[in-house]
């Protein structure tokens, strides 16, 4: 999971945010699940650690055959790890599909959100 050898005796409060995320993923996959639910896995992380967490999610999918369900406001991360995305607005799924299909969505809420995140094309 990319943790240093000297962390096994540390308490969670002694770990960085990225280290806590890696420990959380390790604890989840040791049980050999078929599905792992991630709730905002990159919140509060710097871009380098976010990329590392994304790669851990993709590696779990690739190497362990785990299905990942990721809830996230981090659209860059979501577009990086997702095969399919469901976009919610006011508690209702207003668009779903591949990341590319969402980029092409004409739904006003999706367009505004993605333009805010990625800029206008």
N, CA, C and O atoms as a GROMACS GRO file, in nm:
protein
  484
    1UNK      N    1   0.082  -0.119   0.000
    1UNK     CA    2   0.000   0.000   0.000
    1UNK      C    3   0.086   0.126   0.000
    1UNK      O    4   0.033   0.237   0.004
    2UNK      N    5   0.217   0.110  -0.004
    2UNK     CA    6   0.303   0.225  -0.012
    2UNK      C    7   0.331   0.292   0.121
    2UNK      O    8   0.372   0.408   0.125
    3UNK      N    9   0.310   0.220   0.230
    3UNK     CA   10   0.339   0.276   0.363
    3UNK      C   11   0.481   0.244   0.404
    3UNK      O   12   0.535   0.140   0.365
    4UNK      N   13   0.541   0.331   0.481
    4UNK     CA   14   0.676   0.307   0.531
    4UNK      C   15   0.673   0.195   0.633
    4UNK      O   16   0.568   0.166   0.692
    5UNK      N   17   0.786   0.132   0.654
    5UNK     CA   18   0.795   0.017   0.744
    5UNK      C   19   0.775   0.056   0.890
    5UNK      O   20   0.738  -0.030   0.971
    6UNK      N   21   0.799   0.180   0.926
    6UNK     CA   22   0.796   0.218   1.068
    6UNK      C   23   0.661   0.273   1.114
    6UNK      O   24   0.655   0.340   1.217
    7UNK      N   25   0.553   0.247   1.040
    7UNK     CA   26   0.424   0.306   1.077
    7UNK      C   27   0.330   0.211   1.149
    7UNK      O   28   0.225   0.253   1.197
    8UNK      N   29   0.366   0.083   1.157
    8UNK     CA   30   0.272  -0.014   1.212
    8UNK      C   31   0.236   0.011   1.359
    8UNK      O   32   0.130  -0.035   1.403
    9UNK      N   33   0.319   0.080   1.433
    9UNK     CA   34   0.290   0.106   1.575
    9UNK      C   35   0.230   0.245   1.599
    9UNK      O   36   0.207   0.283   1.714
   10UNK      N   37   0.206   0.320   1.494
   10UNK     CA   38   0.151   0.454   1.509
   10UNK      C   39  -0.002   0.449   1.524
   10UNK      O   40  -0.068   0.358   1.474
   11UNK      N   41  -0.054   0.548   1.593
   11UNK     CA   42  -0.197   0.566   1.604
   11UNK      C   43  -0.247   0.644   1.483
   11UNK      O   44  -0.169   0.715   1.420
   12UNK      N   45  -0.376   0.632   1.449
   12UNK     CA   46  -0.428   0.704   1.333
   12UNK      C   47  -0.399   0.854   1.337
   12UNK      O   48  -0.372   0.915   1.233
   13UNK      N   49  -0.404   0.914   1.454
   13UNK     CA   50  -0.379   1.058   1.465
   13UNK      C   51  -0.236   1.095   1.426
   13UNK      O   52  -0.207   1.211   1.396
   14UNK      N   53  -0.146   0.996   1.428
   14UNK     CA   54  -0.006   1.019   1.394
   14UNK      C   55   0.023   1.002   1.245
   14UNK      O   56   0.136   1.019   1.201
   15UNK      N   57  -0.080   0.967   1.168
   15UNK     CA   58  -0.063   0.944   1.024
   15UNK      C   59  -0.114   1.063   0.944
   15UNK      O   60  -0.206   1.134   0.987
   16UNK      N   61  -0.054   1.084   0.829
   16UNK     CA   62  -0.104   1.189   0.739
   16UNK      C   63  -0.237   1.145   0.679
   16UNK      O   64  -0.275   1.028   0.689
   17UNK      N   65  -0.306   1.239   0.616
   17UNK     CA   66  -0.432   1.206   0.551
   17UNK      C   67  -0.416   1.098   0.446
   17UNK      O   68  -0.498   1.006   0.437
   18UNK      N   69  -0.311   1.108   0.367
   18UNK     CA   70  -0.287   1.007   0.263
   18UNK      C   71  -0.255   0.870   0.322
   18UNK      O   72  -0.298   0.768   0.269
   19UNK      N   73  -0.181   0.869   0.431
   19UNK     CA   74  -0.150   0.742   0.497
   19UNK      C   75  -0.277   0.679   0.553
   19UNK      O   76  -0.294   0.557   0.546
   20UNK      N   77  -0.365   0.761   0.610
   20UNK     CA   78  -0.492   0.709   0.662
   20UNK      C   79  -0.575   0.648   0.550
   20UNK      O   80  -0.638   0.544   0.569
   21UNK      N   81  -0.575   0.712   0.434
   21UNK     CA   82  -0.650   0.659   0.320
   21UNK      C   83  -0.594   0.522   0.279
   21UNK      O   84  -0.670   0.430   0.253
   22UNK      N   85  -0.462   0.510   0.274
   22UNK     CA   86  -0.399   0.384   0.235
   22UNK      C   87  -0.428   0.274   0.337
   22UNK      O   88  -0.455   0.160   0.300
   23UNK      N   89  -0.422   0.308   0.466
   23UNK     CA   90  -0.453   0.211   0.571
   23UNK      C   91  -0.599   0.167   0.559
   23UNK      O   92  -0.630   0.049   0.573
   24UNK      N   93  -0.688   0.262   0.534
   24UNK     CA   94  -0.829   0.229   0.518
   24UNK      C   95  -0.852   0.133   0.402
   24UNK      O   96  -0.930   0.038   0.415
   25UNK      N   97  -0.786   0.157   0.290
   25UNK     CA   98  -0.801   0.068   0.176
   25UNK      C   99  -0.742  -0.070   0.208
   25UNK      O  100  -0.802  -0.172   0.173
   26UNK      N  101  -0.627  -0.073   0.272
   26UNK     CA  102  -0.566  -0.202   0.310
   26UNK      C  103  -0.659  -0.280   0.402
   26UNK      O  104  -0.675  -0.401   0.385
   27UNK      N  105  -0.720  -0.213   0.499
   27UNK     CA  106  -0.813  -0.280   0.590
   27UNK      C  107  -0.934  -0.334   0.515
   27UNK      O  108  -0.986  -0.440   0.550
   28UNK      N  109  -0.978  -0.262   0.414
   28UNK     CA  110  -1.095  -0.307   0.338
   28UNK      C  111  -1.062  -0.427   0.250
   28UNK      O  112  -1.138  -0.524   0.247
   29UNK      N  113  -0.950  -0.423   0.179
   29UNK     CA  114  -0.922  -0.530   0.083
   29UNK      C  115  -0.870  -0.658   0.148
   29UNK      O  116  -0.873  -0.764   0.085
   30UNK      N  117  -0.821  -0.650   0.271
   30UNK     CA  118  -0.773  -0.771   0.336
   30UNK      C  119  -0.887  -0.870   0.359
   30UNK      O  120  -0.863  -0.990   0.376
   31UNK      N  121  -1.010  -0.821   0.358
   31UNK     CA  122  -1.127  -0.907   0.377
   31UNK      C  123  -1.174  -0.969   0.245
   31UNK      O  124  -1.276  -1.039   0.243
   32UNK      N  125  -1.102  -0.944   0.136
   32UNK     CA  126  -1.131  -0.999   0.004
   32UNK      C  127  -1.275  -0.968  -0.041
   32UNK      O  128  -1.350  -1.060  -0.075
   33UNK      N  129  -1.312  -0.840  -0.041
   33UNK     CA  130  -1.448  -0.805  -0.080
   33UNK      C  131  -1.467  -0.811  -0.231
   33UNK      O  132  -1.371  -0.807  -0.307
   34UNK      N  133  -1.592  -0.822  -0.272
   34UNK     CA  134  -1.624  -0.813  -0.414
   34UNK      C  135  -1.647  -0.668  -0.454
   34UNK      O  136  -1.623  -0.629  -0.568
   35UNK      N  137  -1.695  -0.587  -0.358
   35UNK     CA  138  -1.726  -0.446  -0.382
   35UNK      C  139  -1.666  -0.364  -0.268
   35UNK      O  140  -1.676  -0.401  -0.152
   36UNK      N  141  -1.605  -0.250  -0.304
   36UNK     CA  142  -1.555  -0.155  -0.204
   36UNK      C  143  -1.623  -0.022  -0.231
   36UNK      O  144  -1.622   0.029  -0.343
   37UNK      N  145  -1.682   0.035  -0.126
   37UNK     CA  146  -1.747   0.165  -0.135
   37UNK      C  147  -1.652   0.271  -0.081
   37UNK      O  148  -1.604   0.260   0.032
   38UNK      N  149  -1.624   0.371  -0.161
   38UNK     CA  150  -1.536   0.481  -0.122
   38UNK      C  151  -1.621   0.606  -0.108
   38UNK      O  152  -1.691   0.646  -0.202
   39UNK      N  153  -1.617   0.668   0.007
   39UNK     CA  154  -1.692   0.792   0.030
   39UNK      C  155  -1.592   0.907   0.036
   39UNK      O  156  -1.522   0.924   0.136
   40UNK      N  157  -1.588   0.985  -0.071
   40UNK     CA  158  -1.497   1.100  -0.081
   40UNK      C  159  -1.352   1.061  -0.051
   40UNK      O  160  -1.292   1.116   0.041
   41UNK      N  161  -1.294   0.966  -0.127
   41UNK     CA  162  -1.160   0.916  -0.094
   41UNK      C  163  -1.047   1.017  -0.110
   41UNK      O  164  -0.940   0.998  -0.053
   42UNK      N  165  -1.069   1.125  -0.185
   42UNK     CA  166  -0.960   1.220  -0.208
   42UNK      C  167  -0.982   1.355  -0.140
   42UNK      O  168  -0.903   1.448  -0.158
   43UNK      N  169  -1.088   1.366  -0.060
   43UNK     CA  170  -1.116   1.493   0.008
   43UNK      C  171  -0.999   1.532   0.099
   43UNK      O  172  -0.951   1.452   0.179
   44UNK      N  173  -0.956   1.656   0.084
   44UNK     CA  174  -0.852   1.710   0.171
   44UNK      C  175  -0.711   1.668   0.135
   44UNK      O  176  -0.617   1.698   0.210
   45UNK      N  177  -0.694   1.601   0.023
   45UNK     CA  178  -0.560   1.555  -0.015
   45UNK      C  179  -0.499   1.646  -0.120
   45UNK      O  180  -0.570   1.708  -0.200
   46UNK      N  181  -0.367   1.655  -0.120
   46UNK     CA  182  -0.297   1.732  -0.221
   46UNK      C  183  -0.304   1.656  -0.354
   46UNK      O  184  -0.335   1.537  -0.354
   47UNK      N  185  -0.275   1.721  -0.466
   47UNK     CA  186  -0.288   1.656  -0.597
   47UNK      C  187  -0.203   1.530  -0.614
   47UNK      O  188  -0.246   1.435  -0.679
   48UNK      N  189  -0.084   1.528  -0.558
   48UNK     CA  190   0.002   1.410  -0.572
   48UNK      C  191  -0.057   1.292  -0.497
   48UNK      O  192  -0.060   1.180  -0.549
   49UNK      N  193  -0.103   1.316  -0.374
   49UNK     CA  194  -0.164   1.208  -0.297
   49UNK      C  195  -0.296   1.165  -0.359
   49UNK      O  196  -0.330   1.046  -0.356
   50UNK      N  197  -0.372   1.260  -0.415
   50UNK     CA  198  -0.495   1.226  -0.486
   50UNK      C  199  -0.466   1.129  -0.600
   50UNK      O  200  -0.537   1.030  -0.617
   51UNK      N  201  -0.364   1.158  -0.678
   51UNK     CA  202  -0.326   1.068  -0.788
   51UNK      C  203  -0.288   0.930  -0.735
   51UNK      O  204  -0.321   0.828  -0.796
   52UNK      N  205  -0.219   0.927  -0.621
   52UNK     CA  206  -0.179   0.799  -0.561
   52UNK      C  207  -0.303   0.720  -0.516
   52UNK      O  208  -0.310   0.599  -0.539
   53UNK      N  209  -0.399   0.786  -0.454
   53UNK     CA  210  -0.522   0.718  -0.410
   53UNK      C  211  -0.599   0.668  -0.532
   53UNK      O  212  -0.649   0.556  -0.531
   54UNK      N  213  -0.608   0.749  -0.637
   54UNK     CA  214  -0.674   0.704  -0.760
   54UNK      C  215  -0.607   0.577  -0.812
   54UNK      O  216  -0.675   0.482  -0.850
   55UNK      N  217  -0.476   0.576  -0.814
   55UNK     CA  218  -0.404   0.458  -0.863
   55UNK      C  219  -0.428   0.337  -0.773
   55UNK      O  220  -0.436   0.225  -0.823
   56UNK      N  221  -0.440   0.357  -0.642
   56UNK     CA  222  -0.471   0.245  -0.552
   56UNK      C  223  -0.608   0.187  -0.585
   56UNK      O  224  -0.626   0.065  -0.587
   57UNK      N  225  -0.705   0.273  -0.612
   57UNK     CA  226  -0.840   0.227  -0.648
   57UNK      C  227  -0.834   0.147  -0.778
   57UNK      O  228  -0.891   0.038  -0.788
   58UNK      N  229  -0.765   0.200  -0.878
   58UNK     CA  230  -0.752   0.130  -1.006
   58UNK      C  231  -0.677  -0.001  -0.991
   58UNK      O  232  -0.713  -0.101  -1.054
   59UNK      N  233  -0.573  -0.004  -0.908
   59UNK     CA  234  -0.496  -0.127  -0.885
   59UNK      C  235  -0.582  -0.233  -0.817
   59UNK      O  236  -0.575  -0.351  -0.852
   60UNK      N  237  -0.664  -0.192  -0.720
   60UNK     CA  238  -0.754  -0.288  -0.654
   60UNK      C  239  -0.850  -0.347  -0.756
   60UNK      O  240  -0.879  -0.467  -0.751
   61UNK      N  241  -0.900  -0.265  -0.845
   61UNK     CA  242  -0.990  -0.314  -0.950
   61UNK      C  243  -0.917  -0.413  -1.041
   61UNK      O  244  -0.967  -0.522  -1.069
   62UNK      N  245  -0.800  -0.372  -1.087
   62UNK     CA  246  -0.722  -0.450  -1.183
   62UNK      C  247  -0.671  -0.580  -1.123
   62UNK      O  248  -0.690  -0.688  -1.179
   63UNK      N  249  -0.606  -0.569  -1.009
   63UNK     CA  250  -0.532  -0.682  -0.953
   63UNK      C  251  -0.617  -0.774  -0.867
   63UNK      O  252  -0.587  -0.893  -0.855
   64UNK      N  253  -0.723  -0.721  -0.807
   64UNK     CA  254  -0.804  -0.802  -0.716
   64UNK      C  255  -0.944  -0.827  -0.770
   64UNK      O  256  -1.022  -0.901  -0.710
   65UNK      N  257  -0.977  -0.765  -0.882
   65UNK     CA  258  -1.110  -0.783  -0.940
   65UNK      C  259  -1.220  -0.718  -0.858
   65UNK      O  260  -1.335  -0.758  -0.866
   66UNK      N  261  -1.184  -0.617  -0.778
   66UNK     CA  262  -1.279  -0.548  -0.692
   66UNK      C  263  -1.361  -0.450  -0.775
   66UNK      O  264  -1.307  -0.378  -0.858
   67UNK      N  265  -1.491  -0.448  -0.750
   67UNK     CA  266  -1.576  -0.344  -0.807
   67UNK      C  267  -1.573  -0.226  -0.711
   67UNK      O  268  -1.594  -0.243  -0.591
   68UNK      N  269  -1.548  -0.109  -0.763
   68UNK     CA  270  -1.539   0.011  -0.681
   68UNK      C  271  -1.659   0.100  -0.706
   68UNK      O  272  -1.695   0.128  -0.820
   69UNK      N  273  -1.721   0.146  -0.597
   69UNK     CA  274  -1.827   0.246  -0.604
   69UNK      C  275  -1.771   0.367  -0.532
   69UNK      O  276  -1.745   0.362  -0.412
   70UNK      N  277  -1.752   0.476  -0.605
   70UNK     CA  278  -1.687   0.594  -0.551
   70UNK      C  279  -1.786   0.710  -0.548
   70UNK      O  280  -1.841   0.748  -0.652
   71UNK      N  281  -1.807   0.766  -0.430
   71UNK     CA  282  -1.887   0.888  -0.416
   71UNK      C  283  -1.786   1.001  -0.402
   71UNK      O  284  -1.701   1.000  -0.314
   72UNK      N  285  -1.797   1.101  -0.491
   72UNK     CA  286  -1.696   1.206  -0.489
   72UNK      C  287  -1.747   1.335  -0.552
   72UNK      O  288  -1.826   1.334  -0.647
   73UNK      N  289  -1.699   1.446  -0.497
   73UNK     CA  290  -1.718   1.576  -0.559
   73UNK      C  291  -1.594   1.613  -0.640
   73UNK      O  292  -1.594   1.713  -0.712
   74UNK      N  293  -1.488   1.532  -0.629
   74UNK     CA  294  -1.363   1.557  -0.700
   74UNK      C  295  -1.378   1.500  -0.842
   74UNK      O  296  -1.350   1.383  -0.867
   75UNK      N  297  -1.423   1.585  -0.932
   75UNK     CA  298  -1.457   1.540  -1.066
   75UNK      C  299  -1.335   1.489  -1.141
   75UNK      O  300  -1.346   1.391  -1.216
   76UNK      N  301  -1.220   1.550  -1.124
   76UNK     CA  302  -1.099   1.501  -1.192
   76UNK      C  303  -1.070   1.358  -1.149
   76UNK      O  304  -1.041   1.273  -1.233
   77UNK      N  305  -1.078   1.332  -1.020
   77UNK     CA  306  -1.055   1.198  -0.969
   77UNK      C  307  -1.161   1.102  -1.020
   77UNK      O  308  -1.130   0.991  -1.063
   78UNK      N  309  -1.288   1.143  -1.014
   78UNK     CA  310  -1.397   1.057  -1.060
   78UNK      C  311  -1.377   1.021  -1.208
   78UNK      O  312  -1.393   0.905  -1.245
   79UNK      N  313  -1.343   1.118  -1.290
   79UNK     CA  314  -1.322   1.092  -1.432
   79UNK      C  315  -1.200   1.003  -1.454
   79UNK      O  316  -1.192   0.933  -1.555
   80UNK      N  317  -1.106   1.006  -1.361
   80UNK     CA  318  -0.985   0.924  -1.371
   80UNK      C  319  -1.014   0.777  -1.340
   80UNK      O  320  -0.959   0.689  -1.406
   81UNK      N  321  -1.098   0.749  -1.242
   81UNK     CA  322  -1.118   0.610  -1.198
   81UNK      C  323  -1.245   0.546  -1.250
   81UNK      O  324  -1.261   0.424  -1.238
   82UNK      N  325  -1.337   0.623  -1.307
   82UNK     CA  326  -1.470   0.571  -1.339
   82UNK      C  327  -1.480   0.511  -1.479
   82UNK      O  328  -1.422   0.560  -1.575
   83UNK      N  329  -1.557   0.401  -1.485
   83UNK     CA  330  -1.605   0.349  -1.612
   83UNK      C  331  -1.742   0.410  -1.641
   83UNK      O  332  -1.776   0.439  -1.756
   84UNK      N  333  -1.819   0.428  -1.535
   84UNK     CA  334  -1.954   0.485  -1.542
   84UNK      C  335  -1.969   0.587  -1.431
   84UNK      O  336  -1.916   0.570  -1.321
   85UNK      N  337  -2.042   0.695  -1.460
   85UNK     CA  338  -2.067   0.800  -1.361
   85UNK      C  339  -2.216   0.828  -1.358
   85UNK      O  340  -2.281   0.838  -1.462
   86UNK      N  341  -2.270   0.842  -1.237
   86UNK     CA  342  -2.407   0.890  -1.220
   86UNK      C  343  -2.396   1.029  -1.157
   86UNK      O  344  -2.332   1.045  -1.054
   87UNK      N  345  -2.459   1.128  -1.219
   87UNK     CA  346  -2.453   1.265  -1.172
   87UNK      C  347  -2.584   1.298  -1.102
   87UNK      O  348  -2.691   1.288  -1.162
   88UNK      N  349  -2.575   1.338  -0.975
   88UNK     CA  350  -2.694   1.371  -0.898
   88UNK      C  351  -2.711   1.522  -0.888
   88UNK      O  352  -2.614   1.595  -0.870
   89UNK      N  353  -2.835   1.566  -0.899
   89UNK     CA  354  -2.870   1.706  -0.876
   89UNK      C  355  -2.998   1.707  -0.795
   89UNK      O  356  -3.100   1.652  -0.836
   90UNK      N  357  -2.992   1.769  -0.681
   90UNK     CA  358  -3.108   1.776  -0.590
   90UNK      C  359  -3.160   1.637  -0.555
   90UNK      O  360  -3.281   1.616  -0.546
   91UNK      N  361  -3.067   1.542  -0.536
   91UNK     CA  362  -3.104   1.407  -0.494
   91UNK      C  363  -3.155   1.316  -0.604
   91UNK      O  364  -3.202   1.206  -0.575
   92UNK      N  365  -3.148   1.360  -0.729
   92UNK     CA  366  -3.199   1.281  -0.841
   92UNK      C  367  -3.086   1.260  -0.943
   92UNK      O  368  -3.010   1.353  -0.972
   93UNK      N  369  -3.075   1.138  -0.996
   93UNK     CA  370  -2.978   1.114  -1.102
   93UNK      C  371  -3.030   1.181  -1.229
   93UNK      O  372  -3.134   1.142  -1.283
   94UNK      N  373  -2.958   1.282  -1.276
   94UNK     CA  374  -3.001   1.357  -1.394
   94UNK      C  375  -2.921   1.319  -1.519
   94UNK      O  376  -2.960   1.352  -1.631
   95UNK      N  377  -2.810   1.250  -1.500
   95UNK     CA  378  -2.729   1.205  -1.613
   95UNK      C  379  -2.645   1.087  -1.566
   95UNK      O  380  -2.600   1.084  -1.451
   96UNK      N  381  -2.623   0.992  -1.654
   96UNK     CA  382  -2.529   0.885  -1.624
   96UNK      C  383  -2.470   0.833  -1.755
   96UNK      O  384  -2.528   0.849  -1.862
   97UNK      N  385  -2.356   0.772  -1.743
   97UNK     CA  386  -2.286   0.720  -1.859
   97UNK      C  387  -2.136   0.722  -1.835
   97UNK      O  388  -2.090   0.737  -1.722
   98UNK      N  389  -2.062   0.707  -1.941
   98UNK     CA  390  -1.917   0.712  -1.933
   98UNK      C  391  -1.874   0.857  -1.904
   98UNK      O  392  -1.954   0.949  -1.923
   99UNK      N  393  -1.752   0.877  -1.860
   99UNK     CA  394  -1.706   1.015  -1.842
   99UNK      C  395  -1.722   1.098  -1.968
   99UNK      O  396  -1.760   1.215  -1.961
  100UNK      N  397  -1.694   1.040  -2.083
  100UNK     CA  398  -1.708   1.115  -2.209
  100UNK      C  399  -1.854   1.151  -2.236
  100UNK      O  400  -1.883   1.260  -2.284
  101UNK      N  401  -1.945   1.059  -2.207
  101UNK     CA  402  -2.087   1.089  -2.226
  101UNK      C  403  -2.132   1.203  -2.134
  101UNK      O  404  -2.213   1.287  -2.174
  102UNK      N  405  -2.078   1.206  -2.012
  102UNK     CA  406  -2.114   1.317  -1.923
  102UNK      C  407  -2.058   1.449  -1.973
  102UNK      O  408  -2.124   1.552  -1.961
  103UNK      N  409  -1.938   1.446  -2.029
  103UNK     CA  410  -1.880   1.569  -2.086
  103UNK      C  411  -1.970   1.626  -2.196
  103UNK      O  412  -1.974   1.747  -2.217
  104UNK      N  413  -2.040   1.538  -2.266
  104UNK     CA  414  -2.126   1.580  -2.377
  104UNK      C  415  -2.270   1.605  -2.334
  104UNK      O  416  -2.353   1.640  -2.417
  105UNK      N  417  -2.301   1.589  -2.206
  105UNK     CA  418  -2.438   1.604  -2.157
  105UNK      C  419  -2.489   1.746  -2.180
  105UNK      O  420  -2.416   1.844  -2.166
  106UNK      N  421  -2.614   1.753  -2.216
  106UNK     CA  422  -2.680   1.882  -2.234
  106UNK      C  423  -2.760   1.924  -2.110
  106UNK      O  424  -2.821   2.031  -2.109
  107UNK      N  425  -2.760   1.840  -2.007
  107UNK     CA  426  -2.835   1.876  -1.886
  107UNK      C  427  -2.772   2.001  -1.824
  107UNK      O  428  -2.651   2.004  -1.804
  108UNK      N  429  -2.852   2.104  -1.795
  108UNK     CA  430  -2.798   2.230  -1.743
  108UNK      C  431  -2.712   2.215  -1.617
  108UNK      O  432  -2.607   2.278  -1.608
  109UNK      N  433  -2.754   2.134  -1.522
  109UNK     CA  434  -2.676   2.118  -1.398
  109UNK      C  435  -2.542   2.053  -1.426
  109UNK      O  436  -2.440   2.092  -1.369
  110UNK      N  437  -2.541   1.954  -1.514
  110UNK     CA  438  -2.416   1.886  -1.550
  110UNK      C  439  -2.324   1.982  -1.622
  110UNK      O  440  -2.205   1.990  -1.590
  111UNK      N  441  -2.378   2.056  -1.719
  111UNK     CA  442  -2.297   2.151  -1.795
  111UNK      C  443  -2.232   2.256  -1.705
  111UNK      O  444  -2.112   2.282  -1.715
  112UNK      N  445  -2.311   2.315  -1.616
  112UNK     CA  446  -2.258   2.419  -1.527
  112UNK      C  447  -2.151   2.360  -1.435
  112UNK      O  448  -2.045   2.420  -1.416
  113UNK      N  449  -2.178   2.244  -1.379
  113UNK     CA  450  -2.083   2.182  -1.287
  113UNK      C  451  -1.951   2.151  -1.358
  113UNK      O  452  -1.844   2.185  -1.307
  114UNK      N  453  -1.958   2.088  -1.475
  114UNK     CA  454  -1.836   2.052  -1.546
  114UNK      C  455  -1.763   2.174  -1.600
  114UNK      O  456  -1.640   2.176  -1.601
  115UNK      N  457  -1.836   2.276  -1.645
  115UNK     CA  458  -1.771   2.399  -1.690
  115UNK      C  459  -1.699   2.468  -1.575
  115UNK      O  460  -1.591   2.524  -1.592
  116UNK      N  461  -1.759   2.462  -1.458
  116UNK     CA  462  -1.696   2.521  -1.339
  116UNK      C  463  -1.568   2.446  -1.306
  116UNK      O  464  -1.467   2.506  -1.269
  117UNK      N  465  -1.573   2.314  -1.320
  117UNK     CA  466  -1.458   2.231  -1.284
  117UNK      C  467  -1.349   2.236  -1.390
  117UNK      O  468  -1.232   2.261  -1.360
  118UNK      N  469  -1.388   2.211  -1.516
  118UNK     CA  470  -1.292   2.195  -1.625
  118UNK      C  471  -1.275   2.319  -1.711
  118UNK      O  472  -1.180   2.327  -1.789
  119UNK      N  473  -1.366   2.415  -1.699
  119UNK     CA  474  -1.364   2.531  -1.788
  119UNK      C  475  -1.444   2.500  -1.913
  119UNK      O  476  -1.473   2.385  -1.944
  120UNK      N  477  -1.480   2.605  -1.985
  120UNK     CA  478  -1.557   2.587  -2.108
  120UNK      C  479  -1.466   2.533  -2.216
  120UNK      O  480  -1.348   2.568  -2.223
  121UNK      N  481  -1.523   2.448  -2.302
  121UNK     CA  482  -1.445   2.388  -2.411
  121UNK      C  483  -1.429   2.485  -2.525
  121UNK      O  484  -1.366   2.452  -2.625
   0.00000   0.00000   0.00000
